[in-house]
Amino acid sequence: MTIKWRKSSRSATSDNTNCVEVADLAPAWRKSSRSNPDNGNCVELAGLPGRVGVRDSKNPDGPAFALSAASFRALVRDVKAGHHDMP
């Protein structure tokens, strides 16, 4: 997870004392090594506290979902076994 700090607009003073910084918590997304950009099948993953985020890399501002670590492992196991192959 990437943490970006920014100074709160509510805490700025003329002499820069009593300033508060606020953390914007943004997940660090990475493209799956199994993604295939040639056929448009690209998946990105992000480590979240206790979860794994999943999204379509072609639509980074679109919907994403999070699975528990155990559910993600089960999904990967099922995909490798071919249980989610398209006919």
PyMOL Python script that loads the backbone (N, CA, C, O; Angstrom):
from pymol import cmd

cmd.read_pdbstr("""\
ATOM      1  N   MET A   1       0.842  -1.169   0.000  1.00  0.00           N
ATOM      2  CA  MET A   1       0.000   0.000   0.000  1.00  0.00           C
ATOM      3  C   MET A   1       0.888   1.233   0.000  1.00  0.00           C
ATOM      4  O   MET A   1       1.846   1.318   0.769  1.00  0.00           O
ATOM      5  N   THR A   2       0.573   2.171  -0.849  1.00  0.00           N
ATOM      6  CA  THR A   2       1.317   3.411  -0.939  1.00  0.00           C
ATOM      7  C   THR A   2       0.662   4.450  -0.040  1.00  0.00           C
ATOM      8  O   THR A   2      -0.557   4.623  -0.066  1.00  0.00           O
ATOM      9  N   ILE A   3       1.464   5.131   0.745  1.00  0.00           N
ATOM     10  CA  ILE A   3       0.943   6.191   1.603  1.00  0.00           C
ATOM     11  C   ILE A   3       1.437   7.518   1.065  1.00  0.00           C
ATOM     12  O   ILE A   3       2.643   7.744   0.962  1.00  0.00           O
ATOM     13  N   LYS A   4       0.517   8.387   0.726  1.00  0.00           N
ATOM     14  CA  LYS A   4       0.852   9.720   0.244  1.00  0.00           C
ATOM     15  C   LYS A   4       0.421  10.713   1.311  1.00  0.00           C
ATOM     16  O   LYS A   4      -0.737  10.724   1.729  1.00  0.00           O
ATOM     17  N   TRP A   5       1.348  11.540   1.747  1.00  0.00           N
ATOM     18  CA  TRP A   5       1.072  12.529   2.777  1.00  0.00           C
ATOM     19  C   TRP A   5       0.804  13.875   2.132  1.00  0.00           C
ATOM     20  O   TRP A   5       1.446  14.249   1.151  1.00  0.00           O
ATOM     21  N   ARG A   6      -0.154  14.597   2.697  1.00  0.00           N
ATOM     22  CA  ARG A   6      -0.422  15.957   2.241  1.00  0.00           C
ATOM     23  C   ARG A   6      -0.778  16.805   3.453  1.00  0.00           C
ATOM     24  O   ARG A   6      -1.349  16.319   4.429  1.00  0.00           O
ATOM     25  N   LYS A   7      -0.433  18.060   3.369  1.00  0.00           N
ATOM     26  CA  LYS A   7      -0.733  18.977   4.462  1.00  0.00           C
ATOM     27  C   LYS A   7      -2.224  19.312   4.428  1.00  0.00           C
ATOM     28  O   LYS A   7      -2.767  19.637   3.372  1.00  0.00           O
ATOM     29  N   SER A   8      -2.869  19.233   5.557  1.00  0.00           N
ATOM     30  CA  SER A   8      -4.285  19.557   5.650  1.00  0.00           C
ATOM     31  C   SER A   8      -4.480  21.052   5.406  1.00  0.00           C
ATOM     32  O   SER A   8      -3.760  21.879   5.965  1.00  0.00           O
ATOM     33  N   SER A   9      -5.451  21.387   4.574  1.00  0.00           N
ATOM     34  CA  SER A   9      -5.728  22.805   4.305  1.00  0.00           C
ATOM     35  C   SER A   9      -6.295  23.493   5.536  1.00  0.00           C
ATOM     36  O   SER A   9      -6.262  24.721   5.621  1.00  0.00           O
ATOM     37  N   ARG A  10      -6.809  22.739   6.479  1.00  0.00           N
ATOM     38  CA  ARG A  10      -7.392  23.304   7.699  1.00  0.00           C
ATOM     39  C   ARG A  10      -6.350  23.630   8.758  1.00  0.00           C
ATOM     40  O   ARG A  10      -6.654  24.321   9.731  1.00  0.00           O
ATOM     41  N   SER A  11      -5.132  23.146   8.584  1.00  0.00           N
ATOM     42  CA  SER A  11      -4.137  23.358   9.635  1.00  0.00           C
ATOM     43  C   SER A  11      -3.041  24.344   9.254  1.00  0.00           C
ATOM     44  O   SER A  11      -2.144  24.609  10.055  1.00  0.00           O
ATOM     45  N   ALA A  12      -3.099  24.879   8.065  1.00  0.00           N
ATOM     46  CA  ALA A  12      -2.049  25.796   7.628  1.00  0.00           C
ATOM     47  C   ALA A  12      -2.107  27.103   8.417  1.00  0.00           C
ATOM     48  O   ALA A  12      -3.173  27.691   8.600  1.00  0.00           O
ATOM     49  N   THR A  13      -0.967  27.532   8.865  1.00  0.00           N
ATOM     50  CA  THR A  13      -0.847  28.819   9.548  1.00  0.00           C
ATOM     51  C   THR A  13       0.230  29.626   8.846  1.00  0.00           C
ATOM     52  O   THR A  13       1.047  29.072   8.110  1.00  0.00           O
ATOM     53  N   SER A  14       0.232  30.901   9.064  1.00  0.00           N
ATOM     54  CA  SER A  14       1.197  31.762   8.370  1.00  0.00           C
ATOM     55  C   SER A  14       2.638  31.446   8.751  1.00  0.00           C
ATOM     56  O   SER A  14       3.541  31.648   7.939  1.00  0.00           O
ATOM     57  N   ASP A  15       2.876  30.952   9.976  1.00  0.00           N
ATOM     58  CA  ASP A  15       4.257  30.663  10.385  1.00  0.00           C
ATOM     59  C   ASP A  15       4.593  29.166  10.318  1.00  0.00           C
ATOM     60  O   ASP A  15       5.619  28.737  10.844  1.00  0.00           O
ATOM     61  N   ASN A  16       3.713  28.363   9.663  1.00  0.00           N
ATOM     62  CA  ASN A  16       3.922  26.917   9.474  1.00  0.00           C
ATOM     63  C   ASN A  16       4.038  26.134  10.781  1.00  0.00           C
ATOM     64  O   ASN A  16       4.677  25.083  10.808  1.00  0.00           O
ATOM     65  N   THR A  17       3.443  26.616  11.843  1.00  0.00           N
ATOM     66  CA  THR A  17       3.392  25.854  13.096  1.00  0.00           C
ATOM     67  C   THR A  17       2.022  25.217  13.225  1.00  0.00           C
ATOM     68  O   THR A  17       1.062  25.642  12.582  1.00  0.00           O
ATOM     69  N   ASN A  18       1.943  24.216  14.044  1.00  0.00           N
ATOM     70  CA  ASN A  18       0.677  23.518  14.300  1.00  0.00           C
ATOM     71  C   ASN A  18       0.034  22.999  13.016  1.00  0.00           C
ATOM     72  O   ASN A  18      -1.184  23.081  12.854  1.00  0.00           O
ATOM     73  N   CYS A  19       0.843  22.469  12.111  1.00  0.00           N
ATOM     74  CA  CYS A  19       0.329  21.917  10.861  1.00  0.00           C
ATOM     75  C   CYS A  19       0.127  20.414  11.001  1.00  0.00           C
ATOM     76  O   CYS A  19       0.899  19.725  11.666  1.00  0.00           O
ATOM     77  N   VAL A  20      -0.907  19.934  10.371  1.00  0.00           N
ATOM     78  CA  VAL A  20      -1.238  18.514  10.397  1.00  0.00           C
ATOM     79  C   VAL A  20      -1.122  17.971   8.987  1.00  0.00           C
ATOM     80  O   VAL A  20      -1.576  18.599   8.030  1.00  0.00           O
ATOM     81  N   GLU A  21      -0.511  16.800   8.863  1.00  0.00           N
ATOM     82  CA  GLU A  21      -0.485  16.117   7.574  1.00  0.00           C
ATOM     83  C   GLU A  21      -1.468  14.961   7.619  1.00  0.00           C
ATOM     84  O   GLU A  21      -1.655  14.327   8.657  1.00  0.00           O
ATOM     85  N   VAL A  22      -2.085  14.701   6.493  1.00  0.00           N
ATOM     86  CA  VAL A  22      -3.099  13.661   6.371  1.00  0.00           C
ATOM     87  C   VAL A  22      -2.585  12.623   5.382  1.00  0.00           C
ATOM     88  O   VAL A  22      -2.020  12.968   4.344  1.00  0.00           O
ATOM     89  N   ALA A  23      -2.784  11.348   5.711  1.00  0.00           N
ATOM     90  CA  ALA A  23      -2.344  10.271   4.819  1.00  0.00           C
ATOM     91  C   ALA A  23      -3.479   9.872   3.884  1.00  0.00           C
ATOM     92  O   ALA A  23      -4.603   9.618   4.318  1.00  0.00           O
ATOM     93  N   ASP A  24      -3.168   9.824   2.608  1.00  0.00           N
ATOM     94  CA  ASP A  24      -4.073   9.259   1.614  1.00  0.00           C
ATOM     95  C   ASP A  24      -3.589   7.838   1.370  1.00  0.00           C
ATOM     96  O   ASP A  24      -2.517   7.636   0.798  1.00  0.00           O
ATOM     97  N   LEU A  25      -4.362   6.863   1.794  1.00  0.00           N
ATOM     98  CA  LEU A  25      -3.957   5.467   1.632  1.00  0.00           C
ATOM     99  C   LEU A  25      -4.439   4.968   0.280  1.00  0.00           C
ATOM    100  O   LEU A  25      -5.640   4.815   0.054  1.00  0.00           O
ATOM    101  N   ALA A  26      -3.512   4.720  -0.597  1.00  0.00           N
ATOM    102  CA  ALA A  26      -3.835   4.214  -1.929  1.00  0.00           C
ATOM    103  C   ALA A  26      -3.118   2.887  -2.125  1.00  0.00           C
ATOM    104  O   ALA A  26      -1.909   2.799  -1.911  1.00  0.00           O
ATOM    105  N   PRO A  27      -3.842   1.864  -2.525  1.00  0.00           N
ATOM    106  CA  PRO A  27      -3.172   0.583  -2.745  1.00  0.00           C
ATOM    107  C   PRO A  27      -2.179   0.666  -3.898  1.00  0.00           C
ATOM    108  O   PRO A  27      -2.394   1.394  -4.867  1.00  0.00           O
ATOM    109  N   ALA A  28      -1.107  -0.079  -3.781  1.00  0.00           N
ATOM    110  CA  ALA A  28      -0.109  -0.172  -4.852  1.00  0.00           C
ATOM    111  C   ALA A  28      -0.516  -1.335  -5.750  1.00  0.00           C
ATOM    112  O   ALA A  28      -0.301  -2.495  -5.398  1.00  0.00           O
ATOM    113  N   TRP A  29      -1.097  -1.036  -6.899  1.00  0.00           N
ATOM    114  CA  TRP A  29      -1.558  -2.060  -7.830  1.00  0.00           C
ATOM    115  C   TRP A  29      -0.387  -2.562  -8.660  1.00  0.00           C
ATOM    116  O   TRP A  29       0.496  -1.791  -9.036  1.00  0.00           O
ATOM    117  N   ARG A  30      -0.387  -3.865  -8.943  1.00  0.00           N
ATOM    118  CA  ARG A  30       0.628  -4.447  -9.828  1.00  0.00           C
ATOM    119  C   ARG A  30      -0.056  -5.423 -10.772  1.00  0.00           C
ATOM    120  O   ARG A  30      -1.006  -6.116 -10.407  1.00  0.00           O
ATOM    121  N   LYS A  31       0.453  -5.455 -11.985  1.00  0.00           N
ATOM    122  CA  LYS A  31      -0.141  -6.333 -12.993  1.00  0.00           C
ATOM    123  C   LYS A  31       0.273  -7.768 -12.705  1.00  0.00           C
ATOM    124  O   LYS A  31       1.437  -8.038 -12.409  1.00  0.00           O
ATOM    125  N   SER A  32      -0.667  -8.670 -12.793  1.00  0.00           N
ATOM    126  CA  SER A  32      -0.384 -10.081 -12.597  1.00  0.00           C
ATOM    127  C   SER A  32       0.597 -10.574 -13.646  1.00  0.00           C
ATOM    128  O   SER A  32       0.505 -10.195 -14.813  1.00  0.00           O
ATOM    129  N   SER A  33       1.535 -11.416 -13.236  1.00  0.00           N
ATOM    130  CA  SER A  33       2.498 -11.974 -14.187  1.00  0.00           C
ATOM    131  C   SER A  33       1.813 -12.894 -15.191  1.00  0.00           C
ATOM    132  O   SER A  33       2.399 -13.213 -16.225  1.00  0.00           O
ATOM    133  N   ARG A  34       0.599 -13.323 -14.911  1.00  0.00           N
ATOM    134  CA  ARG A  34      -0.150 -14.196 -15.823  1.00  0.00           C
ATOM    135  C   ARG A  34      -1.055 -13.429 -16.772  1.00  0.00           C
ATOM    136  O   ARG A  34      -1.712 -14.034 -17.619  1.00  0.00           O
ATOM    137  N   SER A  35      -1.102 -12.107 -16.648  1.00  0.00           N
ATOM    138  CA  SER A  35      -1.930 -11.306 -17.546  1.00  0.00           C
ATOM    139  C   SER A  35      -1.376 -11.373 -18.949  1.00  0.00           C
ATOM    140  O   SER A  35      -0.169 -11.518 -19.145  1.00  0.00           O
ATOM    141  N   ASN A  36      -2.267 -11.266 -19.934  1.00  0.00           N
ATOM    142  CA  ASN A  36      -1.869 -11.329 -21.333  1.00  0.00           C
ATOM    143  C   ASN A  36      -2.415 -10.102 -22.052  1.00  0.00           C
ATOM    144  O   ASN A  36      -3.569 -10.099 -22.479  1.00  0.00           O
ATOM    145  N   PRO A  37      -1.595  -9.053 -22.191  1.00  0.00           N
ATOM    146  CA  PRO A  37      -2.089  -7.841 -22.847  1.00  0.00           C
ATOM    147  C   PRO A  37      -2.416  -8.041 -24.326  1.00  0.00           C
ATOM    148  O   PRO A  37      -3.153  -7.240 -24.901  1.00  0.00           O
ATOM    149  N   ASP A  38      -1.887  -9.089 -24.951  1.00  0.00           N
ATOM    150  CA  ASP A  38      -2.157  -9.332 -26.370  1.00  0.00           C
ATOM    151  C   ASP A  38      -3.624  -9.667 -26.623  1.00  0.00           C
ATOM    152  O   ASP A  38      -4.168  -9.307 -27.666  1.00  0.00           O
ATOM    153  N   ASN A  39      -4.269 -10.354 -25.678  1.00  0.00           N
ATOM    154  CA  ASN A  39      -5.672 -10.702 -25.886  1.00  0.00           C
ATOM    155  C   ASN A  39      -6.606  -9.901 -24.978  1.00  0.00           C
ATOM    156  O   ASN A  39      -7.801 -10.190 -24.914  1.00  0.00           O
ATOM    157  N   GLY A  40      -6.071  -8.895 -24.276  1.00  0.00           N
ATOM    158  CA  GLY A  40      -6.909  -8.019 -23.466  1.00  0.00           C
ATOM    159  C   GLY A  40      -7.211  -8.525 -22.070  1.00  0.00           C
ATOM    160  O   GLY A  40      -7.949  -7.876 -21.328  1.00  0.00           O
ATOM    161  N   ASN A  41      -6.659  -9.670 -21.694  1.00  0.00           N
ATOM    162  CA  ASN A  41      -6.919 -10.222 -20.368  1.00  0.00           C
ATOM    163  C   ASN A  41      -5.851  -9.742 -19.395  1.00  0.00           C
ATOM    164  O   ASN A  41      -4.820 -10.393 -19.221  1.00  0.00           O
ATOM    165  N   CYS A  42      -6.101  -8.602 -18.765  1.00  0.00           N
ATOM    166  CA  CYS A  42      -5.128  -8.025 -17.845  1.00  0.00           C
ATOM    167  C   CYS A  42      -5.766  -7.829 -16.473  1.00  0.00           C
ATOM    168  O   CYS A  42      -6.812  -7.192 -16.346  1.00  0.00           O
ATOM    169  N   VAL A  43      -5.135  -8.373 -15.471  1.00  0.00           N
ATOM    170  CA  VAL A  43      -5.623  -8.274 -14.105  1.00  0.00           C
ATOM    171  C   VAL A  43      -4.553  -7.615 -13.264  1.00  0.00           C
ATOM    172  O   VAL A  43      -3.369  -7.918 -13.410  1.00  0.00           O
ATOM    173  N   GLU A  44      -4.964  -6.705 -12.374  1.00  0.00           N
ATOM    174  CA  GLU A  44      -4.049  -6.096 -11.428  1.00  0.00           C
ATOM    175  C   GLU A  44      -4.458  -6.500 -10.018  1.00  0.00           C
ATOM    176  O   GLU A  44      -5.638  -6.670  -9.713  1.00  0.00           O
ATOM    177  N   LEU A  45      -3.447  -6.647  -9.170  1.00  0.00           N
ATOM    178  CA  LEU A  45      -3.663  -7.043  -7.778  1.00  0.00           C
ATOM    179  C   LEU A  45      -3.064  -5.990  -6.863  1.00  0.00           C
ATOM    180  O   LEU A  45      -2.103  -5.308  -7.218  1.00  0.00           O
ATOM    181  N   ALA A  46      -3.651  -5.869  -5.678  1.00  0.00           N
ATOM    182  CA  ALA A  46      -3.115  -4.940  -4.670  1.00  0.00           C
ATOM    183  C   ALA A  46      -3.197  -5.604  -3.311  1.00  0.00           C
ATOM    184  O   ALA A  46      -4.224  -6.178  -2.948  1.00  0.00           O
ATOM    185  N   GLY A  47      -2.107  -5.522  -2.563  1.00  0.00           N
ATOM    186  CA  GLY A  47      -2.121  -6.012  -1.191  1.00  0.00           C
ATOM    187  C   GLY A  47      -2.813  -5.003  -0.297  1.00  0.00           C
ATOM    188  O   GLY A  47      -2.377  -3.856  -0.192  1.00  0.00           O
ATOM    189  N   LEU A  48      -3.875  -5.419   0.341  1.00  0.00           N
ATOM    190  CA  LEU A  48      -4.630  -4.583   1.270  1.00  0.00           C
ATOM    191  C   LEU A  48      -4.546  -5.227   2.644  1.00  0.00           C
ATOM    192  O   LEU A  48      -4.243  -6.417   2.732  1.00  0.00           O
ATOM    193  N   PRO A  49      -4.799  -4.503   3.705  1.00  0.00           N
ATOM    194  CA  PRO A  49      -4.750  -5.119   5.036  1.00  0.00           C
ATOM    195  C   PRO A  49      -5.716  -6.309   5.138  1.00  0.00           C
ATOM    196  O   PRO A  49      -6.933  -6.130   5.182  1.00  0.00           O
ATOM    197  N   GLY A  50      -5.162  -7.508   5.176  1.00  0.00           N
ATOM    198  CA  GLY A  50      -5.972  -8.721   5.316  1.00  0.00           C
ATOM    199  C   GLY A  50      -6.726  -9.146   4.081  1.00  0.00           C
ATOM    200  O   GLY A  50      -7.529 -10.076   4.143  1.00  0.00           O
ATOM    201  N   ARG A  51      -6.493  -8.493   2.963  1.00  0.00           N
ATOM    202  CA  ARG A  51      -7.240  -8.788   1.739  1.00  0.00           C
ATOM    203  C   ARG A  51      -6.337  -8.625   0.506  1.00  0.00           C
ATOM    204  O   ARG A  51      -5.224  -8.107   0.585  1.00  0.00           O
ATOM    205  N   VAL A  52      -6.864  -9.089  -0.627  1.00  0.00           N
ATOM    206  CA  VAL A  52      -6.200  -8.891  -1.921  1.00  0.00           C
ATOM    207  C   VAL A  52      -7.201  -8.178  -2.820  1.00  0.00           C
ATOM    208  O   VAL A  52      -8.309  -8.668  -3.040  1.00  0.00           O
ATOM    209  N   GLY A  53      -6.802  -7.007  -3.342  1.00  0.00           N
ATOM    210  CA  GLY A  53      -7.651  -6.277  -4.268  1.00  0.00           C
ATOM    211  C   GLY A  53      -7.433  -6.785  -5.679  1.00  0.00           C
ATOM    212  O   GLY A  53      -6.320  -7.168  -6.040  1.00  0.00           O
ATOM    213  N   VAL A  54      -8.489  -6.792  -6.481  1.00  0.00           N
ATOM    214  CA  VAL A  54      -8.437  -7.271  -7.864  1.00  0.00           C
ATOM    215  C   VAL A  54      -9.188  -6.260  -8.734  1.00  0.00           C
ATOM    216  O   VAL A  54     -10.285  -5.821  -8.388  1.00  0.00           O
ATOM    217  N   ARG A  55      -8.576  -5.898  -9.874  1.00  0.00           N
ATOM    218  CA  ARG A  55      -9.257  -5.005 -10.817  1.00  0.00           C
ATOM    219  C   ARG A  55      -8.763  -5.282 -12.233  1.00  0.00           C
ATOM    220  O   ARG A  55      -7.750  -5.952 -12.435  1.00  0.00           O
ATOM    221  N   ASP A  56      -9.492  -4.757 -13.200  1.00  0.00           N
ATOM    222  CA  ASP A  56      -9.142  -4.855 -14.612  1.00  0.00           C
ATOM    223  C   ASP A  56      -8.161  -3.731 -14.919  1.00  0.00           C
ATOM    224  O   ASP A  56      -8.492  -2.561 -14.727  1.00  0.00           O
ATOM    225  N   SER A  57      -6.962  -4.061 -15.391  1.00  0.00           N
ATOM    226  CA  SER A  57      -5.954  -3.034 -15.632  1.00  0.00           C
ATOM    227  C   SER A  57      -6.331  -2.085 -16.764  1.00  0.00           C
ATOM    228  O   SER A  57      -5.801  -0.976 -16.836  1.00  0.00           O
ATOM    229  N   LYS A  58      -7.235  -2.498 -17.647  1.00  0.00           N
ATOM    230  CA  LYS A  58      -7.670  -1.625 -18.730  1.00  0.00           C
ATOM    231  C   LYS A  58      -8.639  -0.560 -18.229  1.00  0.00           C
ATOM    232  O   LYS A  58      -8.901   0.417 -18.931  1.00  0.00           O
ATOM    233  N   ASN A  59      -9.172  -0.738 -17.026  1.00  0.00           N
ATOM    234  CA  ASN A  59     -10.150   0.192 -16.474  1.00  0.00           C
ATOM    235  C   ASN A  59      -9.799   0.478 -15.011  1.00  0.00           C
ATOM    236  O   ASN A  59     -10.549   0.095 -14.113  1.00  0.00           O
ATOM    237  N   PRO A  60      -8.659   1.152 -14.758  1.00  0.00           N
ATOM    238  CA  PRO A  60      -8.202   1.344 -13.380  1.00  0.00           C
ATOM    239  C   PRO A  60      -9.136   2.178 -12.513  1.00  0.00           C
ATOM    240  O   PRO A  60      -9.080   2.081 -11.287  1.00  0.00           O
ATOM    241  N   ASP A  61      -9.993   2.997 -13.121  1.00  0.00           N
ATOM    242  CA  ASP A  61     -10.938   3.788 -12.335  1.00  0.00           C
ATOM    243  C   ASP A  61     -12.286   3.090 -12.207  1.00  0.00           C
ATOM    244  O   ASP A  61     -13.209   3.614 -11.582  1.00  0.00           O
ATOM    245  N   GLY A  62     -12.392   1.920 -12.795  1.00  0.00           N
ATOM    246  CA  GLY A  62     -13.643   1.172 -12.745  1.00  0.00           C
ATOM    247  C   GLY A  62     -13.754   0.356 -11.467  1.00  0.00           C
ATOM    248  O   GLY A  62     -13.020   0.583 -10.505  1.00  0.00           O
ATOM    249  N   PRO A  63     -14.663  -0.578 -11.469  1.00  0.00           N
ATOM    250  CA  PRO A  63     -14.894  -1.369 -10.258  1.00  0.00           C
ATOM    251  C   PRO A  63     -13.713  -2.269  -9.920  1.00  0.00           C
ATOM    252  O   PRO A  63     -12.981  -2.725 -10.798  1.00  0.00           O
ATOM    253  N   ALA A  64     -13.553  -2.506  -8.649  1.00  0.00           N
ATOM    254  CA  ALA A  64     -12.543  -3.429  -8.127  1.00  0.00           C
ATOM    255  C   ALA A  64     -13.215  -4.193  -6.992  1.00  0.00           C
ATOM    256  O   ALA A  64     -14.241  -3.761  -6.468  1.00  0.00           O
ATOM    257  N   PHE A  65     -12.643  -5.309  -6.624  1.00  0.00           N
ATOM    258  CA  PHE A  65     -13.176  -6.029  -5.478  1.00  0.00           C
ATOM    259  C   PHE A  65     -12.035  -6.562  -4.644  1.00  0.00           C
ATOM    260  O   PHE A  65     -10.896  -6.642  -5.104  1.00  0.00           O
ATOM    261  N   ALA A  66     -12.348  -6.926  -3.419  1.00  0.00           N
ATOM    262  CA  ALA A  66     -11.326  -7.437  -2.503  1.00  0.00           C
ATOM    263  C   ALA A  66     -11.771  -8.785  -1.966  1.00  0.00           C
ATOM    264  O   ALA A  66     -12.940  -8.990  -1.638  1.00  0.00           O
ATOM    265  N   LEU A  67     -10.821  -9.693  -1.883  1.00  0.00           N
ATOM    266  CA  LEU A  67     -11.065 -11.027  -1.334  1.00  0.00           C
ATOM    267  C   LEU A  67     -10.178 -11.217  -0.111  1.00  0.00           C
ATOM    268  O   LEU A  67      -9.098 -10.633  -0.015  1.00  0.00           O
ATOM    269  N   SER A  68     -10.639 -12.029   0.809  1.00  0.00           N
ATOM    270  CA  SER A  68      -9.755 -12.405   1.910  1.00  0.00           C
ATOM    271  C   SER A  68      -8.596 -13.203   1.315  1.00  0.00           C
ATOM    272  O   SER A  68      -8.707 -13.745   0.216  1.00  0.00           O
ATOM    273  N   ALA A  69      -7.499 -13.270   2.040  1.00  0.00           N
ATOM    274  CA  ALA A  69      -6.339 -14.010   1.535  1.00  0.00           C
ATOM    275  C   ALA A  69      -6.710 -15.466   1.250  1.00  0.00           C
ATOM    276  O   ALA A  69      -6.280 -16.023   0.240  1.00  0.00           O
ATOM    277  N   ALA A  70      -7.499 -16.086   2.123  1.00  0.00           N
ATOM    278  CA  ALA A  70      -7.904 -17.484   1.925  1.00  0.00           C
ATOM    279  C   ALA A  70      -8.782 -17.633   0.689  1.00  0.00           C
ATOM    280  O   ALA A  70      -8.618 -18.586  -0.072  1.00  0.00           O
ATOM    281  N   SER A  71      -9.708 -16.706   0.481  1.00  0.00           N
ATOM    282  CA  SER A  71     -10.574 -16.764  -0.704  1.00  0.00           C
ATOM    283  C   SER A  71      -9.773 -16.552  -1.977  1.00  0.00           C
ATOM    284  O   SER A  71     -10.046 -17.188  -2.995  1.00  0.00           O
ATOM    285  N   PHE A  72      -8.782 -15.660  -1.931  1.00  0.00           N
ATOM    286  CA  PHE A  72      -7.942 -15.431  -3.105  1.00  0.00           C
ATOM    287  C   PHE A  72      -7.144 -16.684  -3.444  1.00  0.00           C
ATOM    288  O   PHE A  72      -7.049 -17.064  -4.611  1.00  0.00           O
ATOM    289  N   ARG A  73      -6.568 -17.331  -2.427  1.00  0.00           N
ATOM    290  CA  ARG A  73      -5.820 -18.579  -2.674  1.00  0.00           C
ATOM    291  C   ARG A  73      -6.729 -19.637  -3.282  1.00  0.00           C
ATOM    292  O   ARG A  73      -6.318 -20.356  -4.192  1.00  0.00           O
ATOM    293  N   ALA A  74      -7.969 -19.741  -2.787  1.00  0.00           N
ATOM    294  CA  ALA A  74      -8.917 -20.718  -3.341  1.00  0.00           C
ATOM    295  C   ALA A  74      -9.259 -20.383  -4.792  1.00  0.00           C
ATOM    296  O   ALA A  74      -9.360 -21.284  -5.625  1.00  0.00           O
ATOM    297  N   LEU A  75      -9.438 -19.095  -5.101  1.00  0.00           N
ATOM    298  CA  LEU A  75      -9.718 -18.690  -6.473  1.00  0.00           C
ATOM    299  C   LEU A  75      -8.561 -19.058  -7.389  1.00  0.00           C
ATOM    300  O   LEU A  75      -8.777 -19.615  -8.466  1.00  0.00           O
ATOM    301  N   VAL A  76      -7.341 -18.756  -6.976  1.00  0.00           N
ATOM    302  CA  VAL A  76      -6.163 -19.076  -7.792  1.00  0.00           C
ATOM    303  C   VAL A  76      -6.065 -20.589  -8.000  1.00  0.00           C
ATOM    304  O   VAL A  76      -5.777 -21.048  -9.105  1.00  0.00           O
ATOM    305  N   ARG A  77      -6.300 -21.348  -6.956  1.00  0.00           N
ATOM    306  CA  ARG A  77      -6.253 -22.811  -7.062  1.00  0.00           C
ATOM    307  C   ARG A  77      -7.297 -23.309  -8.071  1.00  0.00           C
ATOM    308  O   ARG A  77      -6.999 -24.170  -8.899  1.00  0.00           O
ATOM    309  N   ASP A  78      -8.534 -22.759  -8.000  1.00  0.00           N
ATOM    310  CA  ASP A  78      -9.585 -23.165  -8.917  1.00  0.00           C
ATOM    311  C   ASP A  78      -9.276 -22.760 -10.367  1.00  0.00           C
ATOM    312  O   ASP A  78      -9.542 -23.522 -11.296  1.00  0.00           O
ATOM    313  N   VAL A  79      -8.720 -21.569 -10.552  1.00  0.00           N
ATOM    314  CA  VAL A  79      -8.362 -21.118 -11.904  1.00  0.00           C
ATOM    315  C   VAL A  79      -7.290 -22.030 -12.488  1.00  0.00           C
ATOM    316  O   VAL A  79      -7.384 -22.448 -13.642  1.00  0.00           O
ATOM    317  N   LYS A  80      -6.270 -22.337 -11.689  1.00  0.00           N
ATOM    318  CA  LYS A  80      -5.211 -23.232 -12.171  1.00  0.00           C
ATOM    319  C   LYS A  80      -5.742 -24.605 -12.529  1.00  0.00           C
ATOM    320  O   LYS A  80      -5.221 -25.259 -13.433  1.00  0.00           O
ATOM    321  N   ALA A  81      -6.776 -25.049 -11.829  1.00  0.00           N
ATOM    322  CA  ALA A  81      -7.375 -26.367 -12.099  1.00  0.00           C
ATOM    323  C   ALA A  81      -8.342 -26.324 -13.274  1.00  0.00           C
ATOM    324  O   ALA A  81      -8.878 -27.357 -13.674  1.00  0.00           O
ATOM    325  N   GLY A  82      -8.572 -25.127 -13.833  1.00  0.00           N
ATOM    326  CA  GLY A  82      -9.444 -25.007 -15.009  1.00  0.00           C
ATOM    327  C   GLY A  82     -10.920 -24.902 -14.688  1.00  0.00           C
ATOM    328  O   GLY A  82     -11.745 -25.018 -15.593  1.00  0.00           O
ATOM    329  N   HIS A  83     -11.284 -24.686 -13.437  1.00  0.00           N
ATOM    330  CA  HIS A  83     -12.702 -24.621 -13.054  1.00  0.00           C
ATOM    331  C   HIS A  83     -13.421 -23.382 -13.569  1.00  0.00           C
ATOM    332  O   HIS A  83     -14.651 -23.342 -13.554  1.00  0.00           O
ATOM    333  N   HIS A  84     -12.694 -22.378 -14.021  1.00  0.00           N
ATOM    334  CA  HIS A  84     -13.317 -21.145 -14.516  1.00  0.00           C
ATOM    335  C   HIS A  84     -12.998 -20.882 -15.975  1.00  0.00           C
ATOM    336  O   HIS A  84     -13.152 -19.755 -16.446  1.00  0.00           O
ATOM    337  N   ASP A  85     -12.557 -21.901 -16.700  1.00  0.00           N
ATOM    338  CA  ASP A  85     -12.258 -21.739 -18.119  1.00  0.00           C
ATOM    339  C   ASP A  85     -13.542 -21.458 -18.903  1.00  0.00           C
ATOM    340  O   ASP A  85     -14.607 -21.996 -18.597  1.00  0.00           O
ATOM    341  N   MET A  86     -13.415 -20.614 -19.906  1.00  0.00           N
ATOM    342  CA  MET A  86     -14.551 -20.309 -20.776  1.00  0.00           C
ATOM    343  C   MET A  86     -14.666 -21.405 -21.838  1.00  0.00           C
ATOM    344  O   MET A  86     -13.656 -21.898 -22.340  1.00  0.00           O
ATOM    345  N   PRO A  87     -15.880 -21.775 -22.170  1.00  0.00           N
ATOM    346  CA  PRO A  87     -16.045 -22.824 -23.210  1.00  0.00           C
ATOM    347  C   PRO A  87     -15.645 -22.330 -24.589  1.00  0.00           C
ATOM    348  O   PRO A  87     -15.724 -23.081 -25.561  1.00  0.00           O
TER     349      PRO A  87
END
""", "prot")
cmd.dss("prot")
cmd.show_as("cartoon", "prot")
cmd.util.cbc("prot")
cmd.orient("prot")
